[in-house]
Amino acid sequence: MRLLLIDVSNSRTKYALARKGELGRIRQALTHSLDANAVRLLLEPASRCDGVVLCSVVPRVTALFEIEPIPSLIRVQHRMKLNFGFDYPKPEEIGADRLADTAALVADYGAPAIGMDLGTAATIEVVDPEGRFAGGVIAPGPDMMLQALHQKTAQLPATPDAGPITLPAKNTMAAMRAGCYAAYPHLLESLLEQTIAGVAWGKRHFPVVLTGGVAPMVYGLWRRKTILDPHLTLRGLLRLGELNIV
């Protein structure tokens, strides 16, 4: 089976061809740069594939994929055939990226497991011992925190993600970066440990898997051992494609 996998996140869009259950070369584009022409080019390999699996959390871009319908395109959503169940009152509220991450967690790491997708926003996905999506956490990413400081105050400037993190900071921009980045690994570690404390099986051995653009920033800093898996979401799309495209 040959599949085109497309993961549209808030900041970057990743896409890859997969064949015989393996990911090929992974390419990226800035999500805000995608227009109808860019999507048309991205979909060019679709005619040579058995199917296209789309995971999008950006409605504007999702709509671009519907301008010229591709018969073999499937969008990740909770009603599709999944390799996991739900212990969650409203599964229709779960983002496509979180569904894809959960599919990869169950397929590649088993149950129970916890996934942390750290990017523009940070999400935690909990897979219980029965192989069900059992909730999690959604938190802002450090860049979002920086933007909020600028947008929600009268005088704090917009600041690029650049420069060293030092405490105490010696100028306003450095102070903003320090406030958003220096404590961020500890924020995530606290959310993870509180999440684990909230499940009945938290004392069992299970993997904690990190993915997303911010994941390398926190990997290896915590007392708990974690696994860094940069392509978790795309592999989740591959597993879902294998289940849903005949």
C-alpha positions in Angstrom: 0.0 0.0 0.0 1.2 3.5 -0.9 -0.1 6.4 1.1 0.3 10.2 1.1 0.3 11.4 4.7 -0.4 15.1 5.5 -0.2 16.6 9.0 -1.4 20.2 9.1 -0.5 21.8 12.5 -0.7 25.4 13.5 2.9 26.3 12.6 4.1 23.7 10.2 2.7 21.2 7.8 4.5 17.9 7.4 3.9 15.4 4.6 5.4 12.2 3.4 4.8 9.2 1.2 4.6 5.9 2.9 5.1 2.5 1.3 4.9 -1.0 2.8 4.3 0.4 6.2 7.4 2.7 6.3 7.6 6.5 6.1 9.5 8.0 3.2 11.2 11.3 3.1 9.4 13.9 5.3 8.9 17.4 3.9 7.7 20.5 5.6 6.0 23.8 4.7 4.9 26.8 6.9 1.2 26.4 7.4 0.5 30.1 7.0 2.0 30.0 3.5 -0.3 27.3 2.2 -2.8 28.5 -0.5 -4.8 26.7 -3.1 -1.8 26.3 -5.5 0.5 25.0 -2.8 -2.1 22.4 -1.7 -2.6 21.4 -5.4 1.1 20.8 -5.7 1.2 18.9 -2.4 -1.5 16.6 -3.6 0.1 15.8 -6.9 1.4 12.3 -5.8 -2.2 11.4 -4.8 -3.0 9.9 -8.2 -0.2 7.4 -7.7 -1.3 6.5 -4.2 -3.8 4.1 -2.7 -5.0 6.9 -0.4 -4.4 10.2 1.2 -4.7 10.6 5.0 -5.2 14.2 6.2 -4.8 15.4 9.8 -5.6 19.1 10.0 -6.2 21.4 13.0 -6.4 24.5 10.8 -9.9 24.9 9.3 -8.7 27.4 6.6 -6.2 24.9 5.3 -8.7 22.0 5.7 -11.0 23.8 3.3 -8.3 24.1 0.7 -8.2 20.3 0.4 -11.9 20.3 -0.3 -11.8 22.6 -3.3 -10.8 19.8 -5.7 -12.1 16.6 -3.9 -9.7 13.7 -4.0 -11.8 10.4 -3.9 -9.1 8.6 -1.9 -8.7 11.3 0.7 -9.8 10.6 4.3 -9.8 13.1 7.1 -8.9 11.9 10.6 -11.9 12.0 12.8 -13.3 10.0 15.7 -15.9 8.0 13.7 -13.2 6.4 11.4 -11.9 2.9 12.1 -9.5 3.3 15.0 -7.1 1.0 16.8 -8.2 2.3 20.2 -11.4 3.1 22.1 -12.6 6.0 24.2 -13.0 6.7 27.9 -14.1 10.2 27.1 -17.6 11.6 27.1 -17.4 13.6 23.8 -14.8 12.1 21.5 -16.0 14.4 18.7 -14.1 17.2 20.5 -10.8 15.5 20.3 -8.4 17.1 17.7 -7.3 15.2 14.7 -3.7 15.5 15.8 -4.5 13.9 19.2 -6.3 11.0 17.5 -3.3 10.4 15.2 -0.9 10.6 18.1 -3.0 8.1 20.1 -3.1 5.7 17.1 0.7 5.7 17.0 1.0 5.3 20.7 -1.2 2.2 20.7 0.4 0.7 17.6 4.0 1.3 18.5 4.2 1.5 22.3 1.2 -0.4 23.5 -1.1 0.4 26.4 -1.0 2.1 28.9 1.1 5.0 27.5 1.3 8.8 27.6 2.1 11.0 24.6 3.1 14.7 24.8 2.8 16.7 21.5 4.7 19.9 22.2 4.4 22.6 19.6 2.4 25.8 19.2 0.2 24.3 21.9 1.2 21.4 24.2 -1.1 18.4 24.5 -1.0 15.3 26.7 -2.7 12.1 25.5 -3.4 9.4 28.0 -3.9 5.8 26.8 -5.3 3.6 29.6 -4.4 -0.1 30.1 -7.5 -1.1 28.1 -6.2 0.8 25.0 -8.6 3.7 25.3 -8.0 7.4 24.9 -8.7 8.5 28.5 -8.2 12.3 28.4 -5.3 14.6 28.8 -4.2 18.2 29.0 -4.0 21.2 26.6 -1.6 24.0 27.5 0.0 26.9 25.6 3.4 26.6 24.0 6.2 29.1 24.9 5.7 31.1 21.6 2.0 31.5 22.4 2.9 32.7 25.8 5.2 35.3 24.3 2.5 36.5 21.9 0.0 36.7 24.8 2.4 39.0 26.8 2.5 41.4 23.8 -1.1 41.2 22.9 -2.6 41.5 26.4 -0.4 44.3 27.7 -0.1 47.9 26.7 3.7 48.2 26.5 5.4 44.8 26.3 6.9 44.5 22.8 6.5 41.7 20.2 9.7 39.7 20.6 11.3 37.2 18.3 12.3 33.7 19.5 16.0 34.5 19.7 18.8 35.2 22.1 20.1 33.4 25.2 17.9 32.7 28.2 19.5 34.4 31.2 18.2 35.1 34.7 18.1 37.8 35.8 17.4 39.2 32.4 19.0 42.6 31.5 16.4 43.9 29.1 12.6 43.6 28.5 12.7 41.2 25.6 15.2 39.0 27.4 13.0 39.1 30.4 10.0 38.0 28.4 11.9 35.1 26.8 13.1 34.1 30.2 9.6 34.2 31.7 8.2 32.0 28.9 11.1 29.6 28.3 13.1 29.1 31.5 10.2 27.6 33.5 8.5 25.8 30.6 10.1 22.4 31.0 9.1 22.5 34.6 5.6 23.4 33.8 5.3 20.4 31.4 6.9 18.1 33.9 4.4 19.2 36.6 1.5 18.7 34.2 2.8 15.2 33.4 3.3 14.2 37.0 -0.2 15.5 38.0 -1.7 13.6 35.1 0.0 10.4 36.1 -1.1 10.9 39.7 -4.7 11.3 38.5 -4.9 7.8 37.0 -5.4 4.6 38.9 -2.6 2.8 37.1 0.0 5.5 37.5 2.5 3.3 39.4 2.8 0.8 36.6 5.6 0.9 34.1 4.6 2.6 30.8 6.3 4.8 28.2 6.1 8.6 28.0 6.6 9.7 24.4 7.5 13.2 23.4 6.9 14.7 19.9 6.6 18.1 18.3 8.9 21.0 17.6 9.4 21.9 21.3 10.1 18.4 22.4 13.9 18.5 22.0 13.9 21.5 24.3 12.6 19.5 27.3 13.9 16.0 26.4 16.3 14.6 29.0 15.6 17.3 31.6 13.1 15.4 33.7 13.5 12.8 36.4 11.1 10.5 34.6 12.6 8.8 31.5 11.0 9.7 28.3 11.2 8.7 24.6 11.7 11.3 21.8 9.7 10.4 18.7 9.8 13.2 16.1 7.5 11.5 13.7 4.8 10.1 16.0 1.9 12.0 14.3 2.8 10.9 10.8 3.2 7.3 11.9 -0.3 7.6 13.5 -1.6 8.7 10.1 0.1 5.7 8.5 -1.6 3.3 11.0 -5.0 4.9 10.4 -4.6 4.8 6.7 -3.8 1.1 6.8 -7.0 0.6 8.8 -9.3 2.7 6.7 -8.0 2.4 3.1 -8.6 -0.9 1.4 
